[in-house]
Amino acid sequence: MPIFYYKRGQARSLLGRADDALADAELAVSNGQGSDYKNVGSRYEQLLMRRLRDAGQHKRANALVSKQLAAFANQGKGRLSG
């Protein structure tokens, strides 16, 4: 079900419903635990990072950036280096 929250979060963001979009992004990340991180989980986190920055929660957003940098650092050419 995390894809539902992800897509609904995107739609709510486009409609200007920032608080609802942030809540959906958080649900997508928490319900997406254990999924393919490289292709799925990191996308959910990217949505959450954008919503957190919009809400002024830069510290939480930066923690997710650090997590992704660590996860993709040893992958060679890919999401962060290409």
PyMOL Python script that loads the backbone (N, CA, C, O; Angstrom):
from pymol import cmd

cmd.read_pdbstr("""\
ATOM      1  N   MET A   1       0.789  -1.213   0.000  1.00  0.00           N
ATOM      2  CA  MET A   1       0.000   0.000   0.000  1.00  0.00           C
ATOM      3  C   MET A   1       0.833   1.280   0.000  1.00  0.00           C
ATOM      4  O   MET A   1       0.259   2.357  -0.162  1.00  0.00           O
ATOM      5  N   PRO A   2       2.157   1.221   0.173  1.00  0.00           N
ATOM      6  CA  PRO A   2       2.900   2.488   0.217  1.00  0.00           C
ATOM      7  C   PRO A   2       2.823   3.275  -1.092  1.00  0.00           C
ATOM      8  O   PRO A   2       2.920   4.502  -1.078  1.00  0.00           O
ATOM      9  N   ILE A   3       2.651   2.583  -2.225  1.00  0.00           N
ATOM     10  CA  ILE A   3       2.544   3.309  -3.495  1.00  0.00           C
ATOM     11  C   ILE A   3       1.300   4.201  -3.505  1.00  0.00           C
ATOM     12  O   ILE A   3       1.307   5.271  -4.114  1.00  0.00           O
ATOM     13  N   PHE A   4       0.247   3.765  -2.838  1.00  0.00           N
ATOM     14  CA  PHE A   4      -0.966   4.579  -2.732  1.00  0.00           C
ATOM     15  C   PHE A   4      -0.655   5.892  -2.008  1.00  0.00           C
ATOM     16  O   PHE A   4      -1.026   6.970  -2.472  1.00  0.00           O
ATOM     17  N   TYR A   5       0.029   5.787  -0.867  1.00  0.00           N
ATOM     18  CA  TYR A   5       0.359   6.994  -0.100  1.00  0.00           C
ATOM     19  C   TYR A   5       1.316   7.893  -0.875  1.00  0.00           C
ATOM     20  O   TYR A   5       1.208   9.118  -0.825  1.00  0.00           O
ATOM     21  N   TYR A   6       2.251   7.275  -1.591  1.00  0.00           N
ATOM     22  CA  TYR A   6       3.206   8.030  -2.394  1.00  0.00           C
ATOM     23  C   TYR A   6       2.478   8.854  -3.462  1.00  0.00           C
ATOM     24  O   TYR A   6       2.703  10.057  -3.591  1.00  0.00           O
ATOM     25  N   LYS A   7       1.614   8.197  -4.214  1.00  0.00           N
ATOM     26  CA  LYS A   7       0.896   8.893  -5.287  1.00  0.00           C
ATOM     27  C   LYS A   7      -0.094   9.919  -4.739  1.00  0.00           C
ATOM     28  O   LYS A   7      -0.252  11.001  -5.305  1.00  0.00           O
ATOM     29  N   ARG A   8      -0.755   9.577  -3.642  1.00  0.00           N
ATOM     30  CA  ARG A   8      -1.686  10.532  -3.044  1.00  0.00           C
ATOM     31  C   ARG A   8      -0.918  11.736  -2.479  1.00  0.00           C
ATOM     32  O   ARG A   8      -1.392  12.869  -2.549  1.00  0.00           O
ATOM     33  N   GLY A   9       0.260  11.480  -1.924  1.00  0.00           N
ATOM     34  CA  GLY A   9       1.086  12.574  -1.427  1.00  0.00           C
ATOM     35  C   GLY A   9       1.513  13.507  -2.546  1.00  0.00           C
ATOM     36  O   GLY A   9       1.529  14.726  -2.373  1.00  0.00           O
ATOM     37  N   GLN A  10       1.859  12.938  -3.690  1.00  0.00           N
ATOM     38  CA  GLN A  10       2.212  13.767  -4.840  1.00  0.00           C
ATOM     39  C   GLN A  10       1.019  14.613  -5.282  1.00  0.00           C
ATOM     40  O   GLN A  10       1.157  15.809  -5.539  1.00  0.00           O
ATOM     41  N   ALA A  11      -0.148  13.982  -5.367  1.00  0.00           N
ATOM     42  CA  ALA A  11      -1.351  14.703  -5.798  1.00  0.00           C
ATOM     43  C   ALA A  11      -1.711  15.813  -4.812  1.00  0.00           C
ATOM     44  O   ALA A  11      -2.046  16.926  -5.218  1.00  0.00           O
ATOM     45  N   ARG A  12      -1.641  15.511  -3.540  1.00  0.00           N
ATOM     46  CA  ARG A  12      -1.979  16.526  -2.531  1.00  0.00           C
ATOM     47  C   ARG A  12      -0.998  17.684  -2.574  1.00  0.00           C
ATOM     48  O   ARG A  12      -1.372  18.836  -2.351  1.00  0.00           O
ATOM     49  N   SER A  13       0.242  17.379  -2.856  1.00  0.00           N
ATOM     50  CA  SER A  13       1.232  18.438  -2.973  1.00  0.00           C
ATOM     51  C   SER A  13       0.888  19.371  -4.133  1.00  0.00           C
ATOM     52  O   SER A  13       0.976  20.592  -4.004  1.00  0.00           O
ATOM     53  N   LEU A  14       0.498  18.790  -5.258  1.00  0.00           N
ATOM     54  CA  LEU A  14       0.110  19.598  -6.419  1.00  0.00           C
ATOM     55  C   LEU A  14      -1.120  20.449  -6.143  1.00  0.00           C
ATOM     56  O   LEU A  14      -1.286  21.524  -6.719  1.00  0.00           O
ATOM     57  N   LEU A  15      -1.985  19.955  -5.252  1.00  0.00           N
ATOM     58  CA  LEU A  15      -3.199  20.703  -4.894  1.00  0.00           C
ATOM     59  C   LEU A  15      -2.951  21.741  -3.803  1.00  0.00           C
ATOM     60  O   LEU A  15      -3.862  22.476  -3.424  1.00  0.00           O
ATOM     61  N   GLY A  16      -1.720  21.800  -3.299  1.00  0.00           N
ATOM     62  CA  GLY A  16      -1.390  22.774  -2.267  1.00  0.00           C
ATOM     63  C   GLY A  16      -1.751  22.331  -0.861  1.00  0.00           C
ATOM     64  O   GLY A  16      -1.794  23.153   0.054  1.00  0.00           O
ATOM     65  N   ARG A  17      -2.006  21.066  -0.680  1.00  0.00           N
ATOM     66  CA  ARG A  17      -2.362  20.543   0.644  1.00  0.00           C
ATOM     67  C   ARG A  17      -1.084  19.997   1.300  1.00  0.00           C
ATOM     68  O   ARG A  17      -0.893  18.786   1.412  1.00  0.00           O
ATOM     69  N   ALA A  18      -0.230  20.911   1.725  1.00  0.00           N
ATOM     70  CA  ALA A  18       1.111  20.571   2.195  1.00  0.00           C
ATOM     71  C   ALA A  18       1.106  19.645   3.409  1.00  0.00           C
ATOM     72  O   ALA A  18       1.877  18.686   3.450  1.00  0.00           O
ATOM     73  N   ASP A  19       0.266  19.910   4.381  1.00  0.00           N
ATOM     74  CA  ASP A  19       0.252  19.076   5.587  1.00  0.00           C
ATOM     75  C   ASP A  19      -0.176  17.646   5.273  1.00  0.00           C
ATOM     76  O   ASP A  19       0.403  16.691   5.791  1.00  0.00           O
ATOM     77  N   ASP A  20      -1.184  17.502   4.428  1.00  0.00           N
ATOM     78  CA  ASP A  20      -1.644  16.173   4.037  1.00  0.00           C
ATOM     79  C   ASP A  20      -0.592  15.450   3.203  1.00  0.00           C
ATOM     80  O   ASP A  20      -0.400  14.242   3.347  1.00  0.00           O
ATOM     81  N   ALA A  21       0.087  16.192   2.330  1.00  0.00           N
ATOM     82  CA  ALA A  21       1.131  15.598   1.488  1.00  0.00           C
ATOM     83  C   ALA A  21       2.284  15.095   2.347  1.00  0.00           C
ATOM     84  O   ALA A  21       2.834  14.026   2.084  1.00  0.00           O
ATOM     85  N   LEU A  22       2.651  15.854   3.365  1.00  0.00           N
ATOM     86  CA  LEU A  22       3.720  15.439   4.270  1.00  0.00           C
ATOM     87  C   LEU A  22       3.319  14.181   5.026  1.00  0.00           C
ATOM     88  O   LEU A  22       4.124  13.263   5.174  1.00  0.00           O
ATOM     89  N   ALA A  23       2.096  14.133   5.498  1.00  0.00           N
ATOM     90  CA  ALA A  23       1.617  12.951   6.220  1.00  0.00           C
ATOM     91  C   ALA A  23       1.629  11.715   5.320  1.00  0.00           C
ATOM     92  O   ALA A  23       2.020  10.632   5.755  1.00  0.00           O
ATOM     93  N   ASP A  24       1.206  11.875   4.074  1.00  0.00           N
ATOM     94  CA  ASP A  24       1.212  10.742   3.145  1.00  0.00           C
ATOM     95  C   ASP A  24       2.639  10.298   2.816  1.00  0.00           C
ATOM     96  O   ASP A  24       2.904   9.101   2.710  1.00  0.00           O
ATOM     97  N   ALA A  25       3.543  11.236   2.658  1.00  0.00           N
ATOM     98  CA  ALA A  25       4.940  10.884   2.382  1.00  0.00           C
ATOM     99  C   ALA A  25       5.527  10.091   3.546  1.00  0.00           C
ATOM    100  O   ALA A  25       6.258   9.123   3.336  1.00  0.00           O
ATOM    101  N   GLU A  26       5.209  10.501   4.766  1.00  0.00           N
ATOM    102  CA  GLU A  26       5.692   9.770   5.942  1.00  0.00           C
ATOM    103  C   GLU A  26       5.109   8.359   5.983  1.00  0.00           C
ATOM    104  O   GLU A  26       5.806   7.409   6.338  1.00  0.00           O
ATOM    105  N   LEU A  27       3.834   8.222   5.621  1.00  0.00           N
ATOM    106  CA  LEU A  27       3.208   6.898   5.583  1.00  0.00           C
ATOM    107  C   LEU A  27       3.833   6.020   4.500  1.00  0.00           C
ATOM    108  O   LEU A  27       4.033   4.824   4.712  1.00  0.00           O
ATOM    109  N   ALA A  28       4.140   6.601   3.352  1.00  0.00           N
ATOM    110  CA  ALA A  28       4.768   5.831   2.276  1.00  0.00           C
ATOM    111  C   ALA A  28       6.123   5.299   2.713  1.00  0.00           C
ATOM    112  O   ALA A  28       6.450   4.141   2.457  1.00  0.00           O
ATOM    113  N   VAL A  29       6.915   6.145   3.374  1.00  0.00           N
ATOM    114  CA  VAL A  29       8.242   5.714   3.832  1.00  0.00           C
ATOM    115  C   VAL A  29       8.118   4.645   4.907  1.00  0.00           C
ATOM    116  O   VAL A  29       8.809   3.627   4.850  1.00  0.00           O
ATOM    117  N   SER A  30       7.251   4.861   5.881  1.00  0.00           N
ATOM    118  CA  SER A  30       7.146   3.886   6.970  1.00  0.00           C
ATOM    119  C   SER A  30       6.554   2.560   6.498  1.00  0.00           C
ATOM    120  O   SER A  30       6.970   1.501   6.970  1.00  0.00           O
ATOM    121  N   ASN A  31       5.600   2.599   5.584  1.00  0.00           N
ATOM    122  CA  ASN A  31       5.012   1.359   5.069  1.00  0.00           C
ATOM    123  C   ASN A  31       5.863   0.710   3.984  1.00  0.00           C
ATOM    124  O   ASN A  31       5.646  -0.451   3.636  1.00  0.00           O
ATOM    125  N   GLY A  32       6.824   1.448   3.450  1.00  0.00           N
ATOM    126  CA  GLY A  32       7.686   0.911   2.402  1.00  0.00           C
ATOM    127  C   GLY A  32       8.938   0.242   2.918  1.00  0.00           C
ATOM    128  O   GLY A  32       9.787  -0.179   2.133  1.00  0.00           O
ATOM    129  N   GLN A  33       9.064   0.138   4.233  1.00  0.00           N
ATOM    130  CA  GLN A  33      10.230  -0.538   4.820  1.00  0.00           C
ATOM    131  C   GLN A  33      10.289  -1.967   4.310  1.00  0.00           C
ATOM    132  O   GLN A  33       9.275  -2.663   4.285  1.00  0.00           O
ATOM    133  N   GLY A  34      11.466  -2.403   3.906  1.00  0.00           N
ATOM    134  CA  GLY A  34      11.637  -3.762   3.427  1.00  0.00           C
ATOM    135  C   GLY A  34      11.446  -3.908   1.925  1.00  0.00           C
ATOM    136  O   GLY A  34      11.686  -4.980   1.370  1.00  0.00           O
ATOM    137  N   SER A  35      11.015  -2.838   1.263  1.00  0.00           N
ATOM    138  CA  SER A  35      10.876  -2.913  -0.190  1.00  0.00           C
ATOM    139  C   SER A  35      12.242  -2.667  -0.835  1.00  0.00           C
ATOM    140  O   SER A  35      13.219  -2.387  -0.141  1.00  0.00           O
ATOM    141  N   ASP A  36      12.302  -2.770  -2.133  1.00  0.00           N
ATOM    142  CA  ASP A  36      13.533  -2.528  -2.881  1.00  0.00           C
ATOM    143  C   ASP A  36      13.962  -1.078  -2.650  1.00  0.00           C
ATOM    144  O   ASP A  36      13.364  -0.156  -3.203  1.00  0.00           O
ATOM    145  N   TYR A  37      14.993  -0.880  -1.836  1.00  0.00           N
ATOM    146  CA  TYR A  37      15.370   0.475  -1.448  1.00  0.00           C
ATOM    147  C   TYR A  37      15.853   1.295  -2.633  1.00  0.00           C
ATOM    148  O   TYR A  37      15.473   2.457  -2.779  1.00  0.00           O
ATOM    149  N   LYS A  38      16.682   0.705  -3.476  1.00  0.00           N
ATOM    150  CA  LYS A  38      17.281   1.448  -4.579  1.00  0.00           C
ATOM    151  C   LYS A  38      16.234   2.011  -5.533  1.00  0.00           C
ATOM    152  O   LYS A  38      16.331   3.164  -5.954  1.00  0.00           O
ATOM    153  N   ASN A  39      15.246   1.212  -5.870  1.00  0.00           N
ATOM    154  CA  ASN A  39      14.271   1.622  -6.872  1.00  0.00           C
ATOM    155  C   ASN A  39      12.953   2.140  -6.312  1.00  0.00           C
ATOM    156  O   ASN A  39      12.227   2.859  -7.000  1.00  0.00           O
ATOM    157  N   VAL A  40      12.638   1.783  -5.073  1.00  0.00           N
ATOM    158  CA  VAL A  40      11.330   2.148  -4.528  1.00  0.00           C
ATOM    159  C   VAL A  40      11.465   2.988  -3.259  1.00  0.00           C
ATOM    160  O   VAL A  40      10.996   4.125  -3.212  1.00  0.00           O
ATOM    161  N   GLY A  41      12.096   2.438  -2.247  1.00  0.00           N
ATOM    162  CA  GLY A  41      12.192   3.119  -0.956  1.00  0.00           C
ATOM    163  C   GLY A  41      12.842   4.488  -1.032  1.00  0.00           C
ATOM    164  O   GLY A  41      12.417   5.424  -0.354  1.00  0.00           O
ATOM    165  N   SER A  42      13.876   4.606  -1.860  1.00  0.00           N
ATOM    166  CA  SER A  42      14.550   5.899  -1.983  1.00  0.00           C
ATOM    167  C   SER A  42      13.653   6.936  -2.653  1.00  0.00           C
ATOM    168  O   SER A  42      13.765   8.127  -2.363  1.00  0.00           O
ATOM    169  N   ARG A  43      12.770   6.500  -3.539  1.00  0.00           N
ATOM    170  CA  ARG A  43      11.822   7.423  -4.168  1.00  0.00           C
ATOM    171  C   ARG A  43      10.833   7.969  -3.141  1.00  0.00           C
ATOM    172  O   ARG A  43      10.504   9.155  -3.147  1.00  0.00           O
ATOM    173  N   TYR A  44      10.371   7.094  -2.268  1.00  0.00           N
ATOM    174  CA  TYR A  44       9.472   7.542  -1.206  1.00  0.00           C
ATOM    175  C   TYR A  44      10.175   8.553  -0.312  1.00  0.00           C
ATOM    176  O   TYR A  44       9.588   9.557   0.091  1.00  0.00           O
ATOM    177  N   GLU A  45      11.436   8.275  -0.007  1.00  0.00           N
ATOM    178  CA  GLU A  45      12.202   9.206   0.830  1.00  0.00           C
ATOM    179  C   GLU A  45      12.420  10.540   0.129  1.00  0.00           C
ATOM    180  O   GLU A  45      12.426  11.582   0.785  1.00  0.00           O
ATOM    181  N   GLN A  46      12.596  10.529  -1.176  1.00  0.00           N
ATOM    182  CA  GLN A  46      12.782  11.786  -1.898  1.00  0.00           C
ATOM    183  C   GLN A  46      11.535  12.662  -1.810  1.00  0.00           C
ATOM    184  O   GLN A  46      11.630  13.877  -1.638  1.00  0.00           O
ATOM    185  N   LEU A  47      10.379  12.038  -1.927  1.00  0.00           N
ATOM    186  CA  LEU A  47       9.138  12.795  -1.750  1.00  0.00           C
ATOM    187  C   LEU A  47       9.070  13.369  -0.339  1.00  0.00           C
ATOM    188  O   LEU A  47       8.715  14.533  -0.152  1.00  0.00           O
ATOM    189  N   LEU A  48       9.412  12.549   0.650  1.00  0.00           N
ATOM    190  CA  LEU A  48       9.391  13.017   2.033  1.00  0.00           C
ATOM    191  C   LEU A  48      10.387  14.156   2.234  1.00  0.00           C
ATOM    192  O   LEU A  48      10.078  15.127   2.924  1.00  0.00           O
ATOM    193  N   MET A  49      11.575  14.052   1.643  1.00  0.00           N
ATOM    194  CA  MET A  49      12.569  15.129   1.775  1.00  0.00           C
ATOM    195  C   MET A  49      12.029  16.448   1.228  1.00  0.00           C
ATOM    196  O   MET A  49      12.178  17.494   1.860  1.00  0.00           O
ATOM    197  N   ARG A  50      11.407  16.396   0.061  1.00  0.00           N
ATOM    198  CA  ARG A  50      10.861  17.626  -0.521  1.00  0.00           C
ATOM    199  C   ARG A  50       9.775  18.229   0.357  1.00  0.00           C
ATOM    200  O   ARG A  50       9.737  19.441   0.566  1.00  0.00           O
ATOM    201  N   ARG A  51       8.889  17.374   0.871  1.00  0.00           N
ATOM    202  CA  ARG A  51       7.811  17.877   1.725  1.00  0.00           C
ATOM    203  C   ARG A  51       8.354  18.424   3.040  1.00  0.00           C
ATOM    204  O   ARG A  51       7.851  19.429   3.544  1.00  0.00           O
ATOM    205  N   LEU A  52       9.373  17.778   3.603  1.00  0.00           N
ATOM    206  CA  LEU A  52       9.975  18.272   4.841  1.00  0.00           C
ATOM    207  C   LEU A  52      10.627  19.637   4.621  1.00  0.00           C
ATOM    208  O   LEU A  52      10.513  20.527   5.463  1.00  0.00           O
ATOM    209  N   ARG A  53      11.299  19.795   3.506  1.00  0.00           N
ATOM    210  CA  ARG A  53      11.921  21.090   3.212  1.00  0.00           C
ATOM    211  C   ARG A  53      10.866  22.168   3.044  1.00  0.00           C
ATOM    212  O   ARG A  53      11.038  23.294   3.511  1.00  0.00           O
ATOM    213  N   ASP A  54       9.776  21.823   2.378  1.00  0.00           N
ATOM    214  CA  ASP A  54       8.681  22.788   2.220  1.00  0.00           C
ATOM    215  C   ASP A  54       8.105  23.202   3.568  1.00  0.00           C
ATOM    216  O   ASP A  54       7.658  24.336   3.741  1.00  0.00           O
ATOM    217  N   ALA A  55       8.119  22.270   4.523  1.00  0.00           N
ATOM    218  CA  ALA A  55       7.583  22.542   5.854  1.00  0.00           C
ATOM    219  C   ALA A  55       8.616  23.194   6.773  1.00  0.00           C
ATOM    220  O   ALA A  55       8.316  23.496   7.927  1.00  0.00           O
ATOM    221  N   GLY A  56       9.840  23.414   6.262  1.00  0.00           N
ATOM    222  CA  GLY A  56      10.882  24.045   7.064  1.00  0.00           C
ATOM    223  C   GLY A  56      11.599  23.092   8.004  1.00  0.00           C
ATOM    224  O   GLY A  56      12.300  23.535   8.914  1.00  0.00           O
ATOM    225  N   GLN A  57      11.438  21.808   7.804  1.00  0.00           N
ATOM    226  CA  GLN A  57      12.080  20.804   8.664  1.00  0.00           C
ATOM    227  C   GLN A  57      13.360  20.299   7.986  1.00  0.00           C
ATOM    228  O   GLN A  57      13.478  19.128   7.624  1.00  0.00           O
ATOM    229  N   HIS A  58      14.301  21.214   7.831  1.00  0.00           N
ATOM    230  CA  HIS A  58      15.532  20.929   7.097  1.00  0.00           C
ATOM    231  C   HIS A  58      16.413  19.885   7.787  1.00  0.00           C
ATOM    232  O   HIS A  58      17.097  19.112   7.116  1.00  0.00           O
ATOM    233  N   LYS A  59      16.400  19.858   9.083  1.00  0.00           N
ATOM    234  CA  LYS A  59      17.224  18.896   9.808  1.00  0.00           C
ATOM    235  C   LYS A  59      16.795  17.460   9.496  1.00  0.00           C
ATOM    236  O   LYS A  59      17.639  16.600   9.244  1.00  0.00           O
ATOM    237  N   ARG A  60      15.500  17.204   9.514  1.00  0.00           N
ATOM    238  CA  ARG A  60      14.989  15.871   9.181  1.00  0.00           C
ATOM    239  C   ARG A  60      15.255  15.530   7.714  1.00  0.00           C
ATOM    240  O   ARG A  60      15.592  14.392   7.390  1.00  0.00           O
ATOM    241  N   ALA A  61      15.104  16.512   6.835  1.00  0.00           N
ATOM    242  CA  ALA A  61      15.363  16.284   5.414  1.00  0.00           C
ATOM    243  C   ALA A  61      16.832  15.954   5.180  1.00  0.00           C
ATOM    244  O   ALA A  61      17.156  15.061   4.398  1.00  0.00           O
ATOM    245  N   ASN A  62      17.715  16.672   5.855  1.00  0.00           N
ATOM    246  CA  ASN A  62      19.147  16.425   5.695  1.00  0.00           C
ATOM    247  C   ASN A  62      19.548  15.060   6.231  1.00  0.00           C
ATOM    248  O   ASN A  62      20.480  14.448   5.710  1.00  0.00           O
ATOM    249  N   ALA A  63      18.870  14.575   7.252  1.00  0.00           N
ATOM    250  CA  ALA A  63      19.150  13.232   7.769  1.00  0.00           C
ATOM    251  C   ALA A  63      18.823  12.182   6.710  1.00  0.00           C
ATOM    252  O   ALA A  63      19.545  11.194   6.570  1.00  0.00           O
ATOM    253  N   LEU A  64      17.743  12.391   5.969  1.00  0.00           N
ATOM    254  CA  LEU A  64      17.399  11.461   4.891  1.00  0.00           C
ATOM    255  C   LEU A  64      18.404  11.548   3.747  1.00  0.00           C
ATOM    256  O   LEU A  64      18.734  10.530   3.137  1.00  0.00           O
ATOM    257  N   VAL A  65      18.890  12.741   3.452  1.00  0.00           N
ATOM    258  CA  VAL A  65      19.914  12.895   2.413  1.00  0.00           C
ATOM    259  C   VAL A  65      21.161  12.125   2.811  1.00  0.00           C
ATOM    260  O   VAL A  65      21.749  11.419   1.992  1.00  0.00           O
ATOM    261  N   SER A  66      21.563  12.258   4.056  1.00  0.00           N
ATOM    262  CA  SER A  66      22.744  11.539   4.540  1.00  0.00           C
ATOM    263  C   SER A  66      22.557  10.033   4.444  1.00  0.00           C
ATOM    264  O   SER A  66      23.482   9.305   4.085  1.00  0.00           O
ATOM    265  N   LYS A  67      21.349   9.569   4.768  1.00  0.00           N
ATOM    266  CA  LYS A  67      21.056   8.138   4.672  1.00  0.00           C
ATOM    267  C   LYS A  67      21.193   7.661   3.235  1.00  0.00           C
ATOM    268  O   LYS A  67      21.764   6.600   2.981  1.00  0.00           O
ATOM    269  N   GLN A  68      20.668   8.446   2.289  1.00  0.00           N
ATOM    270  CA  GLN A  68      20.759   8.051   0.890  1.00  0.00           C
ATOM    271  C   GLN A  68      22.192   8.120   0.374  1.00  0.00           C
ATOM    272  O   GLN A  68      22.613   7.259  -0.397  1.00  0.00           O
ATOM    273  N   LEU A  69      22.933   9.122   0.788  1.00  0.00           N
ATOM    274  CA  LEU A  69      24.337   9.201   0.378  1.00  0.00           C
ATOM    275  C   LEU A  69      25.107   7.976   0.843  1.00  0.00           C
ATOM    276  O   LEU A  69      25.909   7.417   0.094  1.00  0.00           O
ATOM    277  N   ALA A  70      24.865   7.564   2.066  1.00  0.00           N
ATOM    278  CA  ALA A  70      25.554   6.380   2.595  1.00  0.00           C
ATOM    279  C   ALA A  70      25.108   5.120   1.854  1.00  0.00           C
ATOM    280  O   ALA A  70      25.929   4.248   1.572  1.00  0.00           O
ATOM    281  N   ALA A  71      23.843   5.019   1.543  1.00  0.00           N
ATOM    282  CA  ALA A  71      23.318   3.824   0.885  1.00  0.00           C
ATOM    283  C   ALA A  71      23.828   3.687  -0.543  1.00  0.00           C
ATOM    284  O   ALA A  71      24.062   2.574  -1.015  1.00  0.00           O
ATOM    285  N   PHE A  72      24.003   4.806  -1.232  1.00  0.00           N
ATOM    286  CA  PHE A  72      24.384   4.757  -2.639  1.00  0.00           C
ATOM    287  C   PHE A  72      25.860   5.058  -2.890  1.00  0.00           C
ATOM    288  O   PHE A  72      26.303   5.026  -4.038  1.00  0.00           O
ATOM    289  N   ALA A  73      26.621   5.346  -1.848  1.00  0.00           N
ATOM    290  CA  ALA A  73      28.020   5.734  -2.016  1.00  0.00           C
ATOM    291  C   ALA A  73      28.862   4.646  -2.665  1.00  0.00           C
ATOM    292  O   ALA A  73      29.727   4.951  -3.486  1.00  0.00           O
ATOM    293  N   ASN A  74      28.635   3.412  -2.324  1.00  0.00           N
ATOM    294  CA  ASN A  74      29.469   2.322  -2.820  1.00  0.00           C
ATOM    295  C   ASN A  74      28.854   1.609  -4.016  1.00  0.00           C
ATOM    296  O   ASN A  74      29.284   0.506  -4.355  1.00  0.00           O
ATOM    297  N   GLN A  75      27.885   2.194  -4.648  1.00  0.00           N
ATOM    298  CA  GLN A  75      27.191   1.552  -5.760  1.00  0.00           C
ATOM    299  C   GLN A  75      27.856   1.844  -7.111  1.00  0.00           C
ATOM    300  O   GLN A  75      27.438   1.294  -8.131  1.00  0.00           O
ATOM    301  N   GLY A  76      28.873   2.691  -7.132  1.00  0.00           N
ATOM    302  CA  GLY A  76      29.475   3.040  -8.402  1.00  0.00           C
ATOM    303  C   GLY A  76      28.582   4.003  -9.161  1.00  0.00           C
ATOM    304  O   GLY A  76      27.895   4.832  -8.564  1.00  0.00           O
ATOM    305  N   LYS A  77      28.594   3.889 -10.473  1.00  0.00           N
ATOM    306  CA  LYS A  77      27.756   4.784 -11.278  1.00  0.00           C
ATOM    307  C   LYS A  77      26.301   4.431 -11.062  1.00  0.00           C
ATOM    308  O   LYS A  77      25.925   3.262 -11.150  1.00  0.00           O
ATOM    309  N   GLY A  78      25.492   5.408 -10.786  1.00  0.00           N
ATOM    310  CA  GLY A  78      24.096   5.152 -10.505  1.00  0.00           C
ATOM    311  C   GLY A  78      23.365   6.414 -10.153  1.00  0.00           C
ATOM    312  O   GLY A  78      23.616   7.472 -10.730  1.00  0.00           O
ATOM    313  N   ARG A  79      22.466   6.310  -9.214  1.00  0.00           N
ATOM    314  CA  ARG A  79      21.563   7.401  -8.889  1.00  0.00           C
ATOM    315  C   ARG A  79      22.281   8.670  -8.442  1.00  0.00           C
ATOM    316  O   ARG A  79      21.866   9.765  -8.822  1.00  0.00           O
ATOM    317  N   LEU A  80      23.334   8.561  -7.654  1.00  0.00           N
ATOM    318  CA  LEU A  80      23.983   9.770  -7.136  1.00  0.00           C
ATOM    319  C   LEU A  80      25.161  10.241  -7.965  1.00  0.00           C
ATOM    320  O   LEU A  80      25.598  11.380  -7.800  1.00  0.00           O
ATOM    321  N   SER A  81      25.692   9.413  -8.848  1.00  0.00           N
ATOM    322  CA  SER A  81      26.908   9.805  -9.540  1.00  0.00           C
ATOM    323  C   SER A  81      26.731   9.964 -11.036  1.00  0.00           C
ATOM    324  O   SER A  81      27.720  10.091 -11.758  1.00  0.00           O
ATOM    325  N   GLY A  82      25.527   9.962 -11.511  1.00  0.00           N
ATOM    326  CA  GLY A  82      25.419   9.993 -12.950  1.00  0.00           C
ATOM    327  C   GLY A  82      24.581  11.041 -13.476  1.00  0.00           C
ATOM    328  O   GLY A  82      24.424  11.153 -14.691  1.00  0.00           O
TER     329      GLY A  82
END
""", "prot")
cmd.dss("prot")
cmd.show_as("cartoon", "prot")
cmd.util.cbc("prot")
cmd.orient("prot")
